[in-house]
Amino acid sequence: MATGSVWLLSAAACTVLVGPLLLGLVGMMAGRCPGSASTAAAGWRTTVRSALLYAVAFNLTFFIQELFLVLPKALTPGLRPTLYHNNHSWEGTSPLASLFQGTGALATLLMGLLCLWWLRRTASRAGGHRLFVFWMAYCGCFMALPQVVIGALSPGSDLGMAMGYLQLGEAARLGAGLVALVVMPLIAVQLCRSAPALAITPAQADDPCRRTRRVFWTVTLPALIGTVLAIPFRVPREWLEVLLVPVLVVLPGIPWIQAAAWRERATRAEETRPETSLVFPLAAAVLLLLLFQLVLRPGIRFY
């Protein structure tokens, strides 16, 4: 393995594991949570609702990624793409096919940044839809940025093929991977500041221990549950492919959001009853699953 690749892998390990661990340990030492403090745990309905919305946001984001991998190919003479529930394929040849392997990640990143901008712009407003937009922002950014790192290491990956078409040398590839590793924690911290879990009462907002626990119940645990819920949308396929993408989306961002919760001052929202209804997220998840398995699974040809 080339020296540059080893350095990039080491930087990725520090970004994903060491960084949030150190930040979390600092918070534990600085927080000094009293034993009598309220757990600030969200109700189980809030946790389940957030998990369902995560599963919906993840699969919608994946659909957007694959759709924007297909559309440029459908408009390219000589290429005949097909969209599936967990992948896409194409027939024919064109030198542009490699370049268009990068358009899916670009689309999801732009969508994620747009949702993040909306969250920051409306930080003082409450509303049940904020949690869904939060998860769309998260999935959009963290489905795209890890692919830059993978593309820098693997020429055969989607972004690796796009980098190859652009004739990026090893230094440029590694530079792009390092930039992505720097940007991921920054976006995670911005998401932590915009998390609906932190838009709580003034008393809760001033307590780092309550913020940390609340983020666990409203963001971290739902993301882990939502990762499991995403599996039925992706089968049948090789289990490595079924599990790899959901894990890669959770791993580089959720630990940073959890670790940063103790130090991020929330926007103080009015004391309103949080949205805990499961009707919309459950219906959305079921309908999306039916769309994936009954419509997309056989394949939709774009020619």
Backbone bond lengths (Angstrom), bond angles and torsions (degrees), N, CA, C in turn:
res aa  C-N    CA-C-N  psi(-1)  N-CA   C-N-CA  omega(-1)  CA-C   N-CA-C  phi
1 M - - - 1.463 - - 1.523 109.68 -
2 A 1.326 116.89 136.30 1.450 121.62 -178.42 1.519 110.91 -64.27
3 T 1.354 114.59 152.03 1.462 120.06 -178.40 1.521 111.45 -59.41
4 G 1.347 116.90 -40.72 1.459 120.44 179.88 1.512 112.46 -61.69
5 S 1.321 116.63 -38.39 1.462 120.19 178.83 1.518 111.11 -67.12
6 V 1.336 116.73 -37.94 1.464 120.46 178.16 1.523 109.95 -63.28
7 W 1.329 116.57 -43.65 1.464 120.31 178.28 1.522 111.62 -63.09
8 L 1.322 116.59 -39.79 1.465 119.74 179.63 1.523 110.96 -66.85
9 L 1.328 116.97 -41.09 1.464 120.01 177.26 1.525 110.85 -64.07
10 S 1.321 116.61 -39.38 1.464 119.78 177.86 1.518 110.92 -64.63
11 A 1.337 116.37 -42.00 1.466 120.27 177.76 1.520 110.88 -63.88
12 A 1.338 116.78 -37.80 1.467 120.22 178.45 1.523 110.73 -64.59
13 A 1.334 117.07 -42.36 1.469 120.38 178.63 1.524 110.88 -62.41
14 C 1.334 116.78 -41.11 1.471 119.89 178.45 1.525 110.80 -65.45
15 T 1.332 116.58 -39.82 1.466 120.48 -178.26 1.517 111.49 -68.28
16 V 1.313 116.81 -43.31 1.456 121.14 -173.28 1.527 112.30 -81.51
17 L 1.329 117.11 -36.73 1.468 120.36 -172.31 1.525 113.13 -110.33
18 V 1.314 116.85 -56.28 1.465 120.60 -171.25 1.523 111.55 -69.25
19 G 1.338 117.23 -45.26 1.456 120.78 -176.58 1.519 113.95 -57.50
20 P 1.335 118.91 -57.92 1.469 118.80 179.61 1.521 113.32 -64.50
21 L 1.346 117.64 -30.85 1.457 119.97 177.74 1.525 110.75 -63.88
22 L 1.329 117.59 -45.32 1.456 120.82 179.41 1.527 111.20 -65.54
23 L 1.335 116.41 -42.14 1.467 119.70 179.32 1.524 110.66 -63.45
24 G 1.318 116.63 -40.87 1.458 120.07 178.18 1.517 112.37 -65.25
25 L 1.349 117.08 -39.60 1.461 120.13 178.86 1.525 111.15 -65.11
26 V 1.334 116.91 -38.83 1.461 119.97 176.12 1.525 109.90 -60.63
27 G 1.327 116.11 -42.20 1.458 119.75 178.80 1.516 112.36 -63.99
28 M 1.328 117.23 -38.37 1.462 120.37 178.96 1.525 111.16 -64.47
29 M 1.340 115.53 -39.98 1.462 118.73 -178.88 1.513 111.79 -74.28
30 A 1.336 116.42 -34.38 1.462 120.35 -177.66 1.521 112.69 -83.30
31 G 1.349 116.68 -26.82 1.455 119.98 -174.70 1.511 113.83 -70.89
32 R 1.349 116.76 -43.37 1.465 121.60 -179.44 1.534 111.21 48.99
33 C 1.318 115.93 55.11 1.459 120.69 -176.55 1.523 110.31 -65.26
34 P 1.323 118.69 125.66 1.462 120.54 176.47 1.514 110.84 -69.78
35 G 1.304 115.52 149.10 1.457 119.69 -176.96 1.502 113.30 -63.95
36 S 1.337 117.91 -23.89 1.455 120.86 -177.71 1.506 113.75 -90.17
37 A 1.336 116.24 0.81 1.464 118.99 -176.94 1.517 110.23 -66.58
38 S 1.321 113.98 149.72 1.471 119.24 177.48 1.513 109.60 -64.65
39 T 1.296 116.93 144.27 1.458 120.01 179.24 1.508 112.08 -70.94
40 A 1.308 118.36 -19.39 1.464 122.92 -179.15 1.521 111.45 55.28
41 A 1.300 116.33 26.56 1.458 119.75 179.91 1.515 110.05 -74.97
42 A 1.303 114.34 136.31 1.447 118.16 174.17 1.520 108.38 -71.27
43 G 1.339 117.14 156.48 1.445 120.42 175.39 1.513 110.85 -64.37
44 W 1.320 115.79 159.17 1.462 119.50 -177.89 1.512 111.54 -61.21
45 R 1.328 118.30 -29.74 1.460 120.20 178.95 1.529 110.97 -66.11
46 T 1.322 116.60 -37.55 1.460 120.09 177.40 1.521 110.73 -65.36
47 T 1.321 116.99 -41.47 1.464 120.78 178.79 1.529 111.03 -63.98
48 V 1.333 116.52 -45.98 1.470 120.13 179.74 1.525 110.67 -64.98
49 R 1.323 116.20 -41.48 1.468 119.84 179.09 1.527 110.54 -60.98
50 S 1.308 116.93 -44.29 1.453 120.52 179.16 1.528 111.25 -64.41
51 A 1.334 117.29 -38.95 1.468 120.81 178.65 1.523 111.25 -64.21
52 L 1.331 116.81 -42.21 1.468 120.09 177.92 1.522 110.95 -64.27
53 L 1.332 116.48 -42.06 1.463 119.97 179.42 1.526 110.83 -66.58
54 Y 1.336 117.10 -34.75 1.464 119.44 175.28 1.531 110.77 -62.01
55 A 1.341 116.22 -46.07 1.469 119.67 -179.71 1.526 111.00 -61.20
56 V 1.331 116.95 -41.00 1.466 120.59 177.92 1.518 110.31 -64.62
57 A 1.344 117.07 -46.51 1.467 120.97 -178.00 1.524 110.68 -64.33
58 F 1.328 117.17 -41.54 1.464 119.80 179.88 1.518 111.29 -60.25
59 N 1.324 116.54 -48.52 1.459 119.67 -175.62 1.527 112.27 -73.20
60 L 1.331 117.81 -33.64 1.463 119.48 172.88 1.522 110.45 -62.90
61 T 1.315 116.54 -42.43 1.463 120.40 179.09 1.518 110.72 -63.83
62 F 1.332 116.63 -41.84 1.463 119.33 178.09 1.528 110.69 -63.66
63 F 1.329 116.57 -39.15 1.464 120.25 177.43 1.527 110.45 -62.53
64 I 1.332 117.20 -43.49 1.461 120.89 178.49 1.521 110.39 -61.60
65 Q 1.327 116.58 -41.39 1.460 119.66 178.10 1.527 111.58 -59.94
66 E 1.325 116.28 -49.92 1.466 119.11 -178.00 1.528 111.29 -67.99
67 L 1.331 117.03 -35.53 1.461 119.87 178.89 1.517 110.91 -61.92
68 F 1.330 116.74 -42.17 1.461 119.66 -179.01 1.523 112.43 -82.12
69 L 1.313 117.53 -6.74 1.455 120.57 165.12 1.524 110.97 -80.24
70 V 1.332 115.37 -30.28 1.466 121.02 -176.26 1.526 111.95 -84.81
71 L 1.336 117.43 -44.77 1.462 120.39 -172.22 1.533 113.63 -57.05
72 P 1.343 120.25 -47.35 1.473 117.55 178.18 1.518 112.90 -61.97
73 K 1.327 117.16 -34.88 1.462 119.74 178.06 1.523 111.10 -68.91
74 A 1.350 116.30 -35.94 1.469 119.49 179.37 1.524 111.36 -64.67
75 L 1.327 117.38 -27.17 1.464 121.94 -179.69 1.526 112.67 -91.42
76 T 1.336 116.35 1.54 1.461 121.26 -177.76 1.524 110.22 -101.56
77 P 1.325 118.76 122.27 1.472 120.64 177.53 1.529 111.16 -57.32
78 G 1.321 115.06 133.80 1.459 120.61 178.19 1.500 114.68 97.15
79 L 1.349 117.77 -8.66 1.462 120.65 -179.83 1.520 109.63 -115.49
80 R 1.327 116.19 138.21 1.466 122.59 -179.36 1.531 108.11 -130.77
81 P 1.333 118.12 90.18 1.468 120.99 -174.53 1.525 113.08 -87.38
82 T 1.326 114.97 158.23 1.457 123.38 175.17 1.525 108.57 -132.29
83 L 1.326 116.20 133.96 1.465 122.19 -179.01 1.520 109.80 -100.71
84 Y 1.334 116.31 131.56 1.460 122.65 177.02 1.527 109.95 -118.67
85 H 1.336 115.65 177.86 1.456 120.16 -178.08 1.520 112.58 -74.69
86 N 1.324 117.85 -19.80 1.461 119.91 -177.01 1.522 112.98 -135.68
87 N 1.346 116.36 13.24 1.460 118.72 -175.99 1.527 107.94 -175.15
88 H 1.324 115.83 -176.79 1.458 121.34 169.08 1.523 107.24 -148.08
89 S 1.302 115.97 161.82 1.460 121.19 177.02 1.514 108.56 -144.07
90 W 1.315 116.52 170.31 1.465 119.46 176.75 1.518 110.40 -152.32
91 E 1.298 113.95 155.57 1.462 122.17 174.60 1.521 108.21 -112.13
92 G 1.325 115.87 156.69 1.452 120.47 -179.55 1.518 111.55 90.78
93 T 1.307 115.07 175.74 1.462 120.85 -178.05 1.521 110.58 -133.20
94 S 1.305 113.88 148.25 1.463 122.32 174.77 1.517 107.11 -164.45
95 P 1.328 118.00 140.57 1.467 119.16 177.20 1.523 113.16 -63.44
96 L 1.343 117.24 -19.69 1.457 120.60 -179.75 1.529 113.10 -79.35
97 A 1.336 117.41 -12.91 1.463 119.86 -176.96 1.523 111.48 -58.54
98 S 1.326 117.36 -40.36 1.462 120.38 179.39 1.524 111.52 -64.64
99 L 1.316 116.40 -42.02 1.461 120.02 178.71 1.523 111.02 -61.17
100 F 1.321 116.44 -42.06 1.463 120.78 -176.54 1.527 112.87 -72.11
101 Q 1.336 117.63 -5.80 1.461 119.60 172.76 1.534 111.97 -71.45
102 G 1.324 116.32 -9.16 1.454 119.64 177.63 1.510 114.43 -100.16
103 T 1.323 117.81 -6.07 1.466 119.69 -174.84 1.529 112.68 -74.58
104 G 1.314 118.21 -25.65 1.463 120.02 178.61 1.516 111.86 -67.41
105 A 1.339 117.02 -47.57 1.459 120.74 178.46 1.520 111.07 -64.12
106 L 1.325 116.68 -37.41 1.463 120.04 178.03 1.527 110.81 -62.47
107 A 1.324 116.98 -42.62 1.465 120.82 -179.37 1.525 111.35 -64.55
108 T 1.330 117.27 -44.73 1.463 119.37 -178.62 1.527 111.29 -68.42
109 L 1.331 117.57 -35.95 1.462 119.88 177.99 1.517 111.17 -64.79
110 L 1.326 116.89 -44.59 1.463 119.86 178.21 1.525 111.09 -62.47
111 M 1.330 116.55 -40.80 1.460 119.45 177.70 1.526 110.83 -63.09
112 G 1.334 116.86 -43.89 1.448 120.48 179.88 1.517 112.63 -62.70
113 L 1.331 116.68 -42.12 1.466 120.02 179.02 1.524 111.40 -67.46
114 L 1.322 116.93 -36.23 1.461 120.09 177.25 1.528 110.59 -64.38
115 C 1.330 117.34 -43.28 1.469 120.55 177.57 1.524 111.03 -65.12
116 L 1.330 117.48 -38.39 1.456 120.73 177.72 1.525 110.77 -64.38
117 W 1.319 116.30 -41.81 1.470 120.30 176.97 1.523 110.26 -60.38
118 W 1.328 117.36 -41.72 1.467 120.49 179.34 1.519 110.66 -64.04
119 L 1.329 117.38 -41.61 1.451 120.51 178.79 1.523 111.61 -62.13
120 R 1.322 116.98 -43.21 1.458 120.22 179.75 1.523 110.93 -68.14
121 R 1.322 116.74 -35.79 1.461 120.73 -177.95 1.521 111.49 -70.88
122 T 1.325 117.40 -29.32 1.462 121.79 -177.49 1.520 110.88 -113.52
123 A 1.338 116.39 35.59 1.466 120.44 -172.43 1.520 112.70 -61.83
124 S 1.329 118.43 -28.99 1.460 119.58 -175.06 1.519 113.44 -91.36
125 R 1.311 117.21 1.73 1.461 120.49 -177.58 1.522 110.54 -101.06
126 A 1.310 114.71 134.23 1.456 119.28 176.47 1.521 109.37 -89.46
127 G 1.301 116.64 165.37 1.458 120.11 178.11 1.504 110.87 158.28
128 G 1.338 115.86 141.41 1.450 119.81 -177.47 1.512 113.90 -64.49
129 H 1.343 117.27 -24.22 1.460 119.88 -177.85 1.520 112.20 -74.05
130 R 1.333 118.47 -16.95 1.457 120.54 -177.65 1.531 111.98 -60.98
131 L 1.322 117.18 -36.33 1.459 119.91 -179.00 1.526 110.78 -64.95
132 F 1.326 117.12 -39.81 1.465 119.88 177.71 1.526 110.81 -65.77
133 V 1.334 117.58 -44.07 1.468 120.73 178.34 1.526 110.18 -63.78
134 F 1.329 116.54 -37.70 1.466 120.42 176.47 1.532 110.61 -57.65
135 W 1.325 117.11 -47.13 1.464 119.86 -178.73 1.526 111.38 -69.68
136 M 1.328 118.56 -33.17 1.461 120.13 175.16 1.524 110.46 -65.24
137 A 1.335 116.81 -40.39 1.464 120.40 176.75 1.523 110.43 -62.38
138 Y 1.324 115.28 -45.14 1.464 119.20 -178.90 1.534 111.06 -62.75
139 C 1.331 116.40 -52.74 1.471 119.67 -176.03 1.532 111.17 -64.69
140 G 1.325 117.36 -37.27 1.457 119.36 179.25 1.513 111.91 -61.36
141 C 1.334 117.10 -46.87 1.461 121.06 -178.24 1.520 111.95 -71.16
142 F 1.332 116.19 -44.57 1.463 118.78 -171.70 1.523 113.39 -91.11
143 M 1.322 117.72 -0.66 1.455 119.38 165.55 1.521 110.20 -87.14
144 A 1.337 117.30 -25.05 1.458 121.52 -176.23 1.527 112.68 -91.63
145 L 1.328 118.06 -49.48 1.464 121.00 -170.31 1.534 113.54 -63.80
146 P 1.344 120.49 -41.25 1.467 117.38 176.29 1.525 113.14 -60.65
147 Q 1.326 117.24 -26.26 1.459 119.62 178.52 1.522 111.62 -66.61
148 V 1.344 117.74 -27.07 1.456 120.21 176.35 1.525 109.87 -66.00
149 V 1.327 116.34 -43.04 1.462 120.62 178.09 1.528 110.41 -64.48
150 I 1.331 115.95 -44.55 1.467 119.64 178.70 1.526 110.40 -63.25
151 G 1.338 117.00 -40.65 1.457 120.68 178.61 1.513 112.79 -62.48
152 A 1.337 116.50 -34.20 1.457 120.08 177.86 1.523 111.86 -68.01
153 L 1.333 116.20 -27.65 1.464 120.83 -177.52 1.519 113.26 -95.87
154 S 1.349 117.02 -29.03 1.466 120.97 -173.40 1.523 111.12 -125.36
155 P 1.325 119.19 106.15 1.460 121.13 178.24 1.525 113.53 -61.89
156 G 1.342 118.14 -21.04 1.448 121.12 -178.20 1.520 114.21 -86.94
157 S 1.327 118.13 -6.39 1.461 120.92 177.33 1.520 110.30 -75.54
158 D 1.343 115.97 172.33 1.466 119.56 -177.54 1.526 111.88 -57.29
159 L 1.331 116.80 -56.73 1.459 119.21 -179.56 1.523 111.68 -71.87
160 G 1.330 117.18 -26.00 1.457 119.39 174.20 1.518 111.38 -62.03
161 M 1.337 117.05 -39.68 1.463 121.00 176.97 1.526 111.02 -66.56
162 A 1.344 116.35 -40.51 1.467 119.35 177.93 1.518 110.88 -64.83
163 M 1.336 117.67 -40.72 1.459 120.84 176.99 1.522 111.23 -63.72
164 G 1.332 115.81 -36.47 1.454 119.67 176.84 1.522 112.18 -64.40
165 Y 1.350 116.48 -41.82 1.462 119.68 177.24 1.524 110.83 -61.31
166 L 1.326 116.78 -38.85 1.470 121.26 -179.97 1.522 112.44 -78.63
167 Q 1.335 115.70 -0.55 1.463 122.57 177.42 1.526 112.25 58.50
168 L 1.316 115.54 42.89 1.460 119.90 176.51 1.523 109.24 -78.15
169 G 1.314 116.26 130.55 1.444 121.04 177.46 1.521 111.91 -75.92
170 E 1.327 115.39 178.49 1.464 119.38 -177.54 1.522 111.35 -61.07
171 A 1.325 116.91 -41.08 1.465 120.14 -178.64 1.526 111.04 -63.30
172 A 1.334 116.25 -42.08 1.466 119.69 -179.82 1.523 110.85 -67.15
173 R 1.321 117.18 -39.49 1.464 120.77 178.39 1.533 110.60 -62.63
174 L 1.336 115.62 -48.97 1.458 119.38 -179.54 1.524 111.02 -64.12
175 G 1.329 116.56 -36.68 1.462 119.69 177.09 1.510 111.68 -62.70
176 A 1.331 116.48 -42.69 1.470 120.05 177.79 1.520 110.87 -63.04
177 G 1.338 117.24 -40.61 1.455 120.63 177.94 1.518 112.15 -63.45
178 L 1.329 117.23 -41.29 1.461 120.81 179.19 1.523 111.18 -66.76
179 V 1.322 117.20 -38.97 1.468 120.60 177.12 1.526 109.93 -61.09
180 A 1.336 116.41 -43.60 1.468 119.84 178.40 1.526 111.28 -61.38
181 L 1.336 117.28 -39.34 1.460 120.80 179.36 1.526 111.71 -66.13
182 V 1.327 117.21 -32.78 1.462 120.70 177.67 1.526 110.75 -73.88
183 V 1.334 115.75 -39.07 1.465 120.46 -175.14 1.527 111.63 -71.33
184 M 1.328 118.05 -34.54 1.471 120.10 -175.61 1.524 113.53 -58.55
185 P 1.339 120.58 -48.89 1.473 118.26 176.91 1.527 112.79 -63.33
186 L 1.331 117.61 -34.88 1.467 120.36 179.41 1.526 110.86 -63.51
187 I 1.322 116.58 -43.09 1.461 119.92 178.19 1.519 110.49 -67.36
188 A 1.328 117.11 -39.50 1.465 119.99 178.80 1.523 111.16 -60.71
189 V 1.332 117.20 -40.90 1.462 120.37 178.38 1.527 110.82 -66.03
190 Q 1.332 117.17 -40.38 1.461 120.01 176.28 1.525 111.16 -62.63
191 L 1.325 116.40 -39.70 1.462 119.49 176.94 1.518 111.09 -66.13
192 C 1.322 116.98 -37.21 1.457 120.09 178.14 1.527 110.14 -61.41
193 R 1.314 116.86 -41.53 1.464 120.52 178.99 1.520 111.62 -65.96
194 S 1.326 116.76 -28.29 1.459 121.20 -177.20 1.514 113.26 -98.66
195 A 1.325 116.99 0.65 1.468 120.05 -175.25 1.517 111.26 -62.13
196 P 1.323 118.08 130.84 1.470 120.16 175.49 1.516 112.35 -56.95
197 A 1.326 117.60 -25.86 1.465 120.30 178.48 1.517 111.65 -62.38
198 L 1.343 117.93 -24.98 1.451 121.12 -178.33 1.518 112.48 -93.28
199 A 1.313 117.91 -8.61 1.465 121.04 177.67 1.522 108.21 -83.54
200 I 1.314 115.10 73.91 1.460 121.94 -172.67 1.518 108.94 -122.94
201 T 1.309 116.17 -171.68 1.454 120.66 -175.45 1.524 110.44 -68.91
202 P 1.344 117.86 157.27 1.460 120.35 -179.37 1.522 113.67 -54.90
203 A 1.331 117.66 -40.31 1.462 120.07 -179.69 1.521 111.51 -62.45
204 Q 1.318 116.44 -41.37 1.462 120.25 178.68 1.518 111.19 -71.44
205 A 1.338 117.21 -36.94 1.450 120.87 -176.67 1.522 112.06 -64.47
206 D 1.340 118.12 -27.60 1.449 121.76 -178.52 1.521 113.25 -86.34
207 D 1.315 117.89 -3.43 1.463 121.73 -176.80 1.529 109.45 -107.57
208 P 1.354 118.41 107.93 1.469 119.88 -177.98 1.512 113.35 -62.39
209 C 1.341 116.91 -31.23 1.458 119.40 179.67 1.519 111.31 -67.82
210 R 1.325 115.87 -42.73 1.459 119.64 177.96 1.518 111.11 -65.10
211 R 1.322 117.10 -39.78 1.463 119.71 178.79 1.526 110.44 -61.68
212 T 1.316 116.10 -44.48 1.463 119.97 -177.84 1.521 111.22 -62.55
213 R 1.341 116.45 -45.73 1.463 119.81 -179.91 1.515 111.60 -66.59
214 R 1.325 115.78 -38.69 1.464 118.96 -178.65 1.524 111.40 -66.60
215 V 1.332 116.83 -39.55 1.464 119.92 176.79 1.522 110.72 -63.81
216 F 1.331 117.25 -36.80 1.468 118.78 177.90 1.522 111.07 -60.64
217 W 1.333 117.65 -46.33 1.456 120.92 -175.97 1.525 112.97 -75.48
218 T 1.331 117.39 -26.14 1.461 120.14 -174.21 1.518 113.25 -102.61
219 V 1.344 117.40 -22.61 1.461 120.61 -176.27 1.529 111.67 -121.36
220 T 1.326 116.83 -57.53 1.466 119.99 -170.96 1.522 112.64 -67.93
221 L 1.320 116.96 -54.74 1.471 119.54 179.54 1.528 111.91 -61.84
222 P 1.338 120.02 -43.90 1.469 119.12 176.44 1.524 113.27 -59.93
223 A 1.339 118.20 -35.39 1.466 119.44 178.30 1.521 110.99 -64.67
224 L 1.330 116.91 -39.13 1.463 120.08 178.17 1.528 111.14 -67.26
225 I 1.339 116.26 -43.64 1.465 119.83 177.65 1.529 110.10 -65.67
226 G 1.337 116.35 -42.61 1.461 120.56 -179.65 1.513 112.78 -62.75
227 T 1.331 117.17 -30.47 1.466 120.66 176.36 1.520 110.65 -63.15
228 V 1.318 116.45 -40.60 1.475 120.65 176.63 1.528 109.91 -67.71
229 L 1.335 116.56 -41.51 1.465 120.20 -179.81 1.527 112.17 -64.38
230 A 1.329 117.65 -23.32 1.462 120.66 -179.26 1.526 112.73 -74.27
231 I 1.325 117.91 -17.35 1.465 120.92 -175.21 1.528 112.59 -61.09
232 P 1.354 120.97 -45.82 1.470 119.46 -179.16 1.529 113.54 -60.50
233 F 1.318 117.93 -23.07 1.459 120.34 178.32 1.525 111.70 -73.10
234 R 1.331 117.61 -21.95 1.467 121.65 -170.01 1.518 114.01 -104.36
235 V 1.326 117.96 -13.95 1.463 119.98 -179.54 1.540 108.76 -84.51
236 P 1.353 118.15 154.35 1.461 127.03 -0.51 1.530 111.88 -86.68
237 R 1.297 116.03 140.26 1.460 124.58 173.87 1.519 107.05 -169.64
238 E 1.326 117.81 170.85 1.451 119.83 176.53 1.529 109.00 -57.61
239 W 1.347 115.78 138.21 1.451 119.57 -174.20 1.515 112.83 -61.03
240 L 1.322 117.18 -31.49 1.463 119.52 177.26 1.524 110.19 -61.31
241 E 1.337 116.99 -43.62 1.453 121.03 179.21 1.524 111.50 -70.75
242 V 1.331 116.30 -34.36 1.464 119.97 179.43 1.528 110.91 -64.04
243 L 1.324 116.55 -41.78 1.465 121.20 -173.44 1.518 113.83 -92.63
244 L 1.336 117.33 -28.04 1.461 120.15 -169.62 1.525 112.53 -63.22
245 V 1.324 117.63 -49.70 1.463 120.10 -176.39 1.529 111.83 -63.29
246 P 1.349 120.44 -48.73 1.471 119.12 177.22 1.523 113.60 -56.93
247 V 1.338 117.01 -39.44 1.461 119.60 179.73 1.520 111.09 -68.28
248 L 1.332 117.29 -41.10 1.461 120.96 -179.49 1.528 112.22 -66.57
249 V 1.319 117.27 -24.76 1.467 119.73 177.61 1.531 110.65 -77.32
250 V 1.322 117.26 -37.91 1.466 120.91 -178.69 1.524 111.97 -75.75
251 L 1.320 117.15 -41.63 1.459 122.14 -166.62 1.530 114.85 -61.09
252 P 1.330 120.59 -44.65 1.474 118.26 -174.77 1.519 115.25 -84.22
253 G 1.324 119.56 -7.28 1.457 120.11 -174.55 1.512 115.62 -119.03
254 I 1.332 117.65 -46.24 1.460 121.05 -176.10 1.528 112.55 -60.21
255 P 1.341 120.58 -43.31 1.468 118.64 177.37 1.526 113.32 -58.63
256 W 1.329 117.69 -36.38 1.469 120.18 178.66 1.526 110.82 -68.61
257 I 1.331 117.15 -40.94 1.473 119.80 179.07 1.521 110.14 -62.63
258 Q 1.331 116.64 -44.36 1.460 119.93 179.39 1.527 111.06 -65.58
259 A 1.324 116.14 -43.03 1.461 119.48 -177.02 1.518 112.40 -67.96
260 A 1.345 116.97 -30.21 1.459 120.64 -176.82 1.517 113.47 -87.78
261 A 1.317 118.06 -6.74 1.474 120.96 -173.25 1.522 111.89 -61.06
262 W 1.319 118.39 -34.62 1.464 120.85 -174.88 1.526 112.53 -68.02
263 R 1.355 116.73 -26.45 1.464 119.54 -174.04 1.522 114.19 -103.69
264 E 1.344 117.86 -7.08 1.455 120.28 -176.48 1.520 110.68 -92.40
265 R 1.319 116.34 122.14 1.455 120.81 177.15 1.522 109.18 -78.77
266 A 1.309 116.08 125.73 1.461 121.20 -177.53 1.515 110.53 -79.84
267 T 1.316 114.84 154.68 1.453 120.07 166.77 1.523 107.80 -70.51
268 R 1.306 117.06 126.24 1.460 120.22 -174.64 1.515 110.54 -78.83
269 A 1.266 114.79 110.28 1.458 120.20 -177.51 1.523 110.19 -88.89
270 E 1.315 115.29 160.50 1.449 119.62 173.00 1.521 109.29 -67.03
271 E 1.305 115.45 152.69 1.460 119.72 -177.34 1.527 109.23 -76.05
272 T 1.326 115.11 92.88 1.451 121.32 179.81 1.520 108.50 -120.21
273 R 1.279 115.23 153.73 1.467 120.42 179.11 1.535 108.75 -70.15
274 P 1.344 118.84 124.26 1.451 120.70 -179.24 1.522 111.98 -66.14
275 E 1.304 115.26 149.67 1.457 121.27 178.47 1.522 108.90 -73.92
276 T 1.325 117.26 120.60 1.465 120.99 -178.44 1.523 112.41 -125.87
277 S 1.324 118.07 5.30 1.457 120.22 -178.67 1.523 110.02 -64.80
278 L 1.330 115.07 137.58 1.468 120.75 179.20 1.519 112.23 -98.82
279 V 1.321 118.36 -1.56 1.463 121.15 -173.45 1.517 110.82 -64.23
280 F 1.345 117.18 -54.02 1.465 119.36 -176.82 1.524 112.32 -64.39
281 P 1.346 120.18 -51.57 1.468 118.31 -178.31 1.517 113.83 -63.47
282 L 1.348 117.13 -36.42 1.459 119.01 179.38 1.523 110.78 -68.60
283 A 1.335 116.81 -44.12 1.467 119.82 178.42 1.525 110.90 -63.27
284 A 1.332 116.89 -41.44 1.462 120.20 179.32 1.516 111.41 -63.57
285 A 1.335 117.27 -41.10 1.456 120.65 -179.95 1.525 111.34 -65.82
286 V 1.326 117.06 -42.88 1.466 120.47 -179.81 1.520 110.87 -65.61
287 L 1.326 117.26 -46.25 1.463 120.44 -179.95 1.519 111.46 -63.12
288 L 1.327 116.91 -39.82 1.465 119.60 179.30 1.521 110.71 -67.92
289 L 1.332 117.33 -37.80 1.462 120.29 177.12 1.525 110.99 -63.29
290 L 1.328 117.36 -42.23 1.460 120.63 177.24 1.525 110.98 -62.71
291 L 1.331 116.75 -40.88 1.469 120.27 177.63 1.520 110.84 -61.78
292 F 1.319 116.66 -43.71 1.460 120.04 -178.78 1.524 111.47 -65.05
293 Q 1.338 116.72 -46.22 1.457 119.79 -171.43 1.527 113.58 -84.43
294 L 1.340 118.31 -30.69 1.465 120.64 -177.10 1.520 113.17 -95.39
295 V 1.328 117.67 -30.80 1.463 120.66 -175.52 1.525 111.90 -105.57
296 L 1.329 116.74 -50.91 1.462 120.04 -174.90 1.525 113.50 -80.80
297 R 1.324 117.09 -32.54 1.462 119.08 -176.58 1.530 112.94 -58.25
298 P 1.336 121.48 -42.72 1.471 119.94 176.46 1.521 112.51 -66.88
299 G 1.321 117.60 -21.50 1.463 120.95 179.33 1.520 112.73 103.77
300 I 1.327 116.79 135.83 1.462 122.34 174.82 1.509 107.56 -114.53
301 R 1.322 116.32 118.08 1.463 121.29 -178.06 1.525 110.40 -83.34
302 F 1.297 116.79 134.37 1.459 122.82 178.37 1.533 109.25 -105.58
303 Y 1.331 115.47 51.51 1.468 120.85 175.49 1.506 108.82 -162.12
